Amino acid sequence: MLNYKTTTRFDKDVKKLIKQGKPIKKLQIAMELLMNEEELGIEYQLHPLEPKNQIPKRWDIHIGGRNSDWIVVFYYYDRTIIFERTGSHSDIFR
C-alpha cells in the first residue's frame, strides 16, 4: 500500500466539488484503488499528462466513467502518491 498526500489545491478542489454536489464517494474509491496499487478499470482511462518525460511524471484518471469530465491529477514520489488536483478539465487546465 502506498502512502498518500494531498496538495492544498487538491483540498480546495474537493471542497468546491462537495458544494457542487458531486458524489465524493466515487473519488474516494478511485483514490483507494490507486493507494492499494490495484488494477484500475478501463473506465478510469489512466494516462500520463504531457510532456510525458517530465519529472515527476504526472498522471490523470477520469472519475465517473469514460465520458466524464471529472479528473484527478496525481504523481508518485518514492512510495507516496501525491494527489495534486481534481475537477473538470476546464477548471484544471485553464
Phi and psi in radians as a Rosetta constraint file:
Dihedral C 1 N 2 CA 2 C 2 CIRCULARHARMONIC -1.508 0.35
Dihedral N 2 CA 2 C 2 N 3 CIRCULARHARMONIC 2.588 0.35
Dihedral C 2 N 3 CA 3 C 3 CIRCULARHARMONIC -1.327 0.35
Dihedral N 3 CA 3 C 3 N 4 CIRCULARHARMONIC 2.892 0.35
Dihedral C 3 N 4 CA 4 C 4 CIRCULARHARMONIC -2.491 0.35
Dihedral N 4 CA 4 C 4 N 5 CIRCULARHARMONIC 2.714 0.35
Dihedral C 4 N 5 CA 5 C 5 CIRCULARHARMONIC -2.419 0.35
Dihedral N 5 CA 5 C 5 N 6 CIRCULARHARMONIC 2.714 0.35
Dihedral C 5 N 6 CA 6 C 6 CIRCULARHARMONIC -2.125 0.35
Dihedral N 6 CA 6 C 6 N 7 CIRCULARHARMONIC 2.573 0.35
Dihedral C 6 N 7 CA 7 C 7 CIRCULARHARMONIC -1.432 0.35
Dihedral N 7 CA 7 C 7 N 8 CIRCULARHARMONIC 2.834 0.35
Dihedral C 7 N 8 CA 8 C 8 CIRCULARHARMONIC -1.037 0.35
Dihedral N 8 CA 8 C 8 N 9 CIRCULARHARMONIC -0.684 0.35
Dihedral C 8 N 9 CA 9 C 9 CIRCULARHARMONIC -1.109 0.35
Dihedral N 9 CA 9 C 9 N 10 CIRCULARHARMONIC -0.711 0.35
Dihedral C 9 N 10 CA 10 C 10 CIRCULARHARMONIC -1.060 0.35
Dihedral N 10 CA 10 C 10 N 11 CIRCULARHARMONIC -0.787 0.35
Dihedral C 10 N 11 CA 11 C 11 CIRCULARHARMONIC -1.065 0.35
Dihedral N 11 CA 11 C 11 N 12 CIRCULARHARMONIC -0.713 0.35
Dihedral C 11 N 12 CA 12 C 12 CIRCULARHARMONIC -1.148 0.35
Dihedral N 12 CA 12 C 12 N 13 CIRCULARHARMONIC -0.700 0.35
Dihedral C 12 N 13 CA 13 C 13 CIRCULARHARMONIC -1.055 0.35
Dihedral N 13 CA 13 C 13 N 14 CIRCULARHARMONIC -0.733 0.35
Dihedral C 13 N 14 CA 14 C 14 CIRCULARHARMONIC -1.111 0.35
Dihedral N 14 CA 14 C 14 N 15 CIRCULARHARMONIC -0.759 0.35
Dihedral C 14 N 15 CA 15 C 15 CIRCULARHARMONIC -1.039 0.35
Dihedral N 15 CA 15 C 15 N 16 CIRCULARHARMONIC -0.696 0.35
Dihedral C 15 N 16 CA 16 C 16 CIRCULARHARMONIC -1.133 0.35
Dihedral N 16 CA 16 C 16 N 17 CIRCULARHARMONIC -0.725 0.35
Dihedral C 16 N 17 CA 17 C 17 CIRCULARHARMONIC -1.142 0.35
Dihedral N 17 CA 17 C 17 N 18 CIRCULARHARMONIC -0.646 0.35
Dihedral C 17 N 18 CA 18 C 18 CIRCULARHARMONIC -1.102 0.35
Dihedral N 18 CA 18 C 18 N 19 CIRCULARHARMONIC -0.753 0.35
Dihedral C 18 N 19 CA 19 C 19 CIRCULARHARMONIC -1.083 0.35
Dihedral N 19 CA 19 C 19 N 20 CIRCULARHARMONIC -0.570 0.35
Dihedral C 19 N 20 CA 20 C 20 CIRCULARHARMONIC -1.386 0.35
Dihedral N 20 CA 20 C 20 N 21 CIRCULARHARMONIC -0.128 0.35
Dihedral C 20 N 21 CA 21 C 21 CIRCULARHARMONIC 1.436 0.35
Dihedral N 21 CA 21 C 21 N 22 CIRCULARHARMONIC 0.353 0.35
Dihedral C 21 N 22 CA 22 C 22 CIRCULARHARMONIC -1.198 0.35
Dihedral N 22 CA 22 C 22 N 23 CIRCULARHARMONIC 2.586 0.35
Dihedral C 22 N 23 CA 23 C 23 CIRCULARHARMONIC -1.327 0.35
Dihedral N 23 CA 23 C 23 N 24 CIRCULARHARMONIC 1.568 0.35
Dihedral C 23 N 24 CA 24 C 24 CIRCULARHARMONIC -1.074 0.35
Dihedral N 24 CA 24 C 24 N 25 CIRCULARHARMONIC -0.414 0.35
Dihedral C 24 N 25 CA 25 C 25 CIRCULARHARMONIC -1.018 0.35
Dihedral N 25 CA 25 C 25 N 26 CIRCULARHARMONIC -0.640 0.35
Dihedral C 25 N 26 CA 26 C 26 CIRCULARHARMONIC -1.097 0.35
Dihedral N 26 CA 26 C 26 N 27 CIRCULARHARMONIC -0.670 0.35
Dihedral C 26 N 27 CA 27 C 27 CIRCULARHARMONIC -1.147 0.35
Dihedral N 27 CA 27 C 27 N 28 CIRCULARHARMONIC -0.774 0.35
Dihedral C 27 N 28 CA 28 C 28 CIRCULARHARMONIC -1.065 0.35
Dihedral N 28 CA 28 C 28 N 29 CIRCULARHARMONIC -0.725 0.35
Dihedral C 28 N 29 CA 29 C 29 CIRCULARHARMONIC -1.088 0.35
Dihedral N 29 CA 29 C 29 N 30 CIRCULARHARMONIC -0.793 0.35
Dihedral C 29 N 30 CA 30 C 30 CIRCULARHARMONIC -1.111 0.35
Dihedral N 30 CA 30 C 30 N 31 CIRCULARHARMONIC -0.722 0.35
Dihedral C 30 N 31 CA 31 C 31 CIRCULARHARMONIC -1.123 0.35
Dihedral N 31 CA 31 C 31 N 32 CIRCULARHARMONIC -0.705 0.35
Dihedral C 31 N 32 CA 32 C 32 CIRCULARHARMONIC -1.130 0.35
Dihedral N 32 CA 32 C 32 N 33 CIRCULARHARMONIC -0.699 0.35
Dihedral C 32 N 33 CA 33 C 33 CIRCULARHARMONIC -1.044 0.35
Dihedral N 33 CA 33 C 33 N 34 CIRCULARHARMONIC -0.772 0.35
Dihedral C 33 N 34 CA 34 C 34 CIRCULARHARMONIC -1.149 0.35
Dihedral N 34 CA 34 C 34 N 35 CIRCULARHARMONIC -0.781 0.35
Dihedral C 34 N 35 CA 35 C 35 CIRCULARHARMONIC -1.150 0.35
Dihedral N 35 CA 35 C 35 N 36 CIRCULARHARMONIC -0.588 0.35
Dihedral C 35 N 36 CA 36 C 36 CIRCULARHARMONIC -1.508 0.35
Dihedral N 36 CA 36 C 36 N 37 CIRCULARHARMONIC 0.051 0.35
Dihedral C 36 N 37 CA 37 C 37 CIRCULARHARMONIC 0.972 0.35
Dihedral N 37 CA 37 C 37 N 38 CIRCULARHARMONIC 0.670 0.35
Dihedral C 37 N 38 CA 38 C 38 CIRCULARHARMONIC -1.554 0.35
Dihedral N 38 CA 38 C 38 N 39 CIRCULARHARMONIC 2.796 0.35
Dihedral C 38 N 39 CA 39 C 39 CIRCULARHARMONIC -1.169 0.35
Dihedral N 39 CA 39 C 39 N 40 CIRCULARHARMONIC 2.241 0.35
Dihedral C 39 N 40 CA 40 C 40 CIRCULARHARMONIC -1.531 0.35
Dihedral N 40 CA 40 C 40 N 41 CIRCULARHARMONIC 2.429 0.35
Dihedral C 40 N 41 CA 41 C 41 CIRCULARHARMONIC -1.236 0.35
Dihedral N 41 CA 41 C 41 N 42 CIRCULARHARMONIC 2.912 0.35
Dihedral C 41 N 42 CA 42 C 42 CIRCULARHARMONIC -1.103 0.35
Dihedral N 42 CA 42 C 42 N 43 CIRCULARHARMONIC -0.422 0.35
Dihedral C 42 N 43 CA 43 C 43 CIRCULARHARMONIC -1.141 0.35
Dihedral N 43 CA 43 C 43 N 44 CIRCULARHARMONIC -0.348 0.35
Dihedral C 43 N 44 CA 44 C 44 CIRCULARHARMONIC -1.447 0.35
Dihedral N 44 CA 44 C 44 N 45 CIRCULARHARMONIC -0.312 0.35
Dihedral C 44 N 45 CA 45 C 45 CIRCULARHARMONIC 0.850 0.35
Dihedral N 45 CA 45 C 45 N 46 CIRCULARHARMONIC 0.933 0.35
Dihedral C 45 N 46 CA 46 C 46 CIRCULARHARMONIC -1.052 0.35
Dihedral N 46 CA 46 C 46 N 47 CIRCULARHARMONIC 2.195 0.35
Dihedral C 46 N 47 CA 47 C 47 CIRCULARHARMONIC -2.737 0.35
Dihedral N 47 CA 47 C 47 N 48 CIRCULARHARMONIC 2.662 0.35
Dihedral C 47 N 48 CA 48 C 48 CIRCULARHARMONIC -1.320 0.35
Dihedral N 48 CA 48 C 48 N 49 CIRCULARHARMONIC 2.653 0.35
Dihedral C 48 N 49 CA 49 C 49 CIRCULARHARMONIC -1.561 0.35
Dihedral N 49 CA 49 C 49 N 50 CIRCULARHARMONIC 2.742 0.35
Dihedral C 49 N 50 CA 50 C 50 CIRCULARHARMONIC -1.395 0.35
Dihedral N 50 CA 50 C 50 N 51 CIRCULARHARMONIC 2.597 0.35
Dihedral C 50 N 51 CA 51 C 51 CIRCULARHARMONIC -1.281 0.35
Dihedral N 51 CA 51 C 51 N 52 CIRCULARHARMONIC 2.483 0.35
Dihedral C 51 N 52 CA 52 C 52 CIRCULARHARMONIC -1.221 0.35
Dihedral N 52 CA 52 C 52 N 53 CIRCULARHARMONIC -0.252 0.35
Dihedral C 52 N 53 CA 53 C 53 CIRCULARHARMONIC -1.740 0.35
Dihedral N 53 CA 53 C 53 N 54 CIRCULARHARMONIC 0.171 0.35
Dihedral C 53 N 54 CA 54 C 54 CIRCULARHARMONIC -1.210 0.35
Dihedral N 54 CA 54 C 54 N 55 CIRCULARHARMONIC 2.698 0.35
Dihedral C 54 N 55 CA 55 C 55 CIRCULARHARMONIC -2.174 0.35
Dihedral N 55 CA 55 C 55 N 56 CIRCULARHARMONIC 2.191 0.35
Dihedral C 55 N 56 CA 56 C 56 CIRCULARHARMONIC -1.308 0.35
Dihedral N 56 CA 56 C 56 N 57 CIRCULARHARMONIC 2.672 0.35
Dihedral C 56 N 57 CA 57 C 57 CIRCULARHARMONIC -1.183 0.35
Dihedral N 57 CA 57 C 57 N 58 CIRCULARHARMONIC 2.205 0.35
Dihedral C 57 N 58 CA 58 C 58 CIRCULARHARMONIC -1.701 0.35
Dihedral N 58 CA 58 C 58 N 59 CIRCULARHARMONIC 2.492 0.35
Dihedral C 58 N 59 CA 59 C 59 CIRCULARHARMONIC -2.146 0.35
Dihedral N 59 CA 59 C 59 N 60 CIRCULARHARMONIC 2.789 0.35
Dihedral C 59 N 60 CA 60 C 60 CIRCULARHARMONIC -2.438 0.35
Dihedral N 60 CA 60 C 60 N 61 CIRCULARHARMONIC 2.690 0.35
Dihedral C 60 N 61 CA 61 C 61 CIRCULARHARMONIC -2.310 0.35
Dihedral N 61 CA 61 C 61 N 62 CIRCULARHARMONIC 2.737 0.35
Dihedral C 61 N 62 CA 62 C 62 CIRCULARHARMONIC -1.708 0.35
Dihedral N 62 CA 62 C 62 N 63 CIRCULARHARMONIC 2.364 0.35
Dihedral C 62 N 63 CA 63 C 63 CIRCULARHARMONIC -1.816 0.35
Dihedral N 63 CA 63 C 63 N 64 CIRCULARHARMONIC 2.237 0.35
Dihedral C 63 N 64 CA 64 C 64 CIRCULARHARMONIC 1.710 0.35
Dihedral N 64 CA 64 C 64 N 65 CIRCULARHARMONIC 0.269 0.35
Dihedral C 64 N 65 CA 65 C 65 CIRCULARHARMONIC 1.921 0.35
Dihedral N 65 CA 65 C 65 N 66 CIRCULARHARMONIC 2.991 0.35
Dihedral C 65 N 66 CA 66 C 66 CIRCULARHARMONIC -1.055 0.35
Dihedral N 66 CA 66 C 66 N 67 CIRCULARHARMONIC -0.619 0.35
Dihedral C 66 N 67 CA 67 C 67 CIRCULARHARMONIC -1.710 0.35
Dihedral N 67 CA 67 C 67 N 68 CIRCULARHARMONIC 0.180 0.35
Dihedral C 67 N 68 CA 68 C 68 CIRCULARHARMONIC -1.332 0.35
Dihedral N 68 CA 68 C 68 N 69 CIRCULARHARMONIC 2.569 0.35
Dihedral C 68 N 69 CA 69 C 69 CIRCULARHARMONIC -1.686 0.35
Dihedral N 69 CA 69 C 69 N 70 CIRCULARHARMONIC 0.039 0.35
Dihedral C 69 N 70 CA 70 C 70 CIRCULARHARMONIC -1.573 0.35
Dihedral N 70 CA 70 C 70 N 71 CIRCULARHARMONIC 2.098 0.35
Dihedral C 70 N 71 CA 71 C 71 CIRCULARHARMONIC -2.210 0.35
Dihedral N 71 CA 71 C 71 N 72 CIRCULARHARMONIC 2.845 0.35
Dihedral C 71 N 72 CA 72 C 72 CIRCULARHARMONIC -2.190 0.35
Dihedral N 72 CA 72 C 72 N 73 CIRCULARHARMONIC 2.253 0.35
Dihedral C 72 N 73 CA 73 C 73 CIRCULARHARMONIC -1.859 0.35
Dihedral N 73 CA 73 C 73 N 74 CIRCULARHARMONIC 2.302 0.35
Dihedral C 73 N 74 CA 74 C 74 CIRCULARHARMONIC -2.643 0.35
Dihedral N 74 CA 74 C 74 N 75 CIRCULARHARMONIC 2.936 0.35
Dihedral C 74 N 75 CA 75 C 75 CIRCULARHARMONIC -2.606 0.35
Dihedral N 75 CA 75 C 75 N 76 CIRCULARHARMONIC 2.889 0.35
Dihedral C 75 N 76 CA 76 C 76 CIRCULARHARMONIC -1.864 0.35
Dihedral N 76 CA 76 C 76 N 77 CIRCULARHARMONIC 2.459 0.35
Dihedral C 76 N 77 CA 77 C 77 CIRCULARHARMONIC -2.430 0.35
Dihedral N 77 CA 77 C 77 N 78 CIRCULARHARMONIC 1.990 0.35
Dihedral C 77 N 78 CA 78 C 78 CIRCULARHARMONIC 0.971 0.35
Dihedral N 78 CA 78 C 78 N 79 CIRCULARHARMONIC -2.174 0.35
Dihedral C 78 N 79 CA 79 C 79 CIRCULARHARMONIC -1.807 0.35
Dihedral N 79 CA 79 C 79 N 80 CIRCULARHARMONIC 0.542 0.35
Dihedral C 79 N 80 CA 80 C 80 CIRCULARHARMONIC -2.176 0.35
Dihedral N 80 CA 80 C 80 N 81 CIRCULARHARMONIC 2.427 0.35
Dihedral C 80 N 81 CA 81 C 81 CIRCULARHARMONIC -1.836 0.35
Dihedral N 81 CA 81 C 81 N 82 CIRCULARHARMONIC 2.244 0.35
Dihedral C 81 N 82 CA 82 C 82 CIRCULARHARMONIC -1.841 0.35
Dihedral N 82 CA 82 C 82 N 83 CIRCULARHARMONIC 2.017 0.35
Dihedral C 82 N 83 CA 83 C 83 CIRCULARHARMONIC -1.521 0.35
Dihedral N 83 CA 83 C 83 N 84 CIRCULARHARMONIC 2.005 0.35
Dihedral C 83 N 84 CA 84 C 84 CIRCULARHARMONIC -1.669 0.35
Dihedral N 84 CA 84 C 84 N 85 CIRCULARHARMONIC -0.819 0.35
Dihedral C 84 N 85 CA 85 C 85 CIRCULARHARMONIC -2.580 0.35
Dihedral N 85 CA 85 C 85 N 86 CIRCULARHARMONIC 2.753 0.35
Dihedral C 85 N 86 CA 86 C 86 CIRCULARHARMONIC -2.631 0.35
Dihedral N 86 CA 86 C 86 N 87 CIRCULARHARMONIC 2.561 0.35
Dihedral C 86 N 87 CA 87 C 87 CIRCULARHARMONIC 2.562 0.35
Dihedral N 87 CA 87 C 87 N 88 CIRCULARHARMONIC -2.854 0.35
Dihedral C 87 N 88 CA 88 C 88 CIRCULARHARMONIC -1.390 0.35
Dihedral N 88 CA 88 C 88 N 89 CIRCULARHARMONIC 2.855 0.35
Dihedral C 88 N 89 CA 89 C 89 CIRCULARHARMONIC -1.002 0.35
Dihedral N 89 CA 89 C 89 N 90 CIRCULARHARMONIC -0.751 0.35
Dihedral C 89 N 90 CA 90 C 90 CIRCULARHARMONIC -1.181 0.35
Dihedral N 90 CA 90 C 90 N 91 CIRCULARHARMONIC -0.559 0.35
Dihedral C 90 N 91 CA 91 C 91 CIRCULARHARMONIC -1.185 0.35
Dihedral N 91 CA 91 C 91 N 92 CIRCULARHARMONIC -0.684 0.35
Dihedral C 91 N 92 CA 92 C 92 CIRCULARHARMONIC -1.518 0.35
Dihedral N 92 CA 92 C 92 N 93 CIRCULARHARMONIC -0.708 0.35
Dihedral C 92 N 93 CA 93 C 93 CIRCULARHARMONIC -1.877 0.35
Dihedral N 93 CA 93 C 93 N 94 CIRCULARHARMONIC 0.751 0.35
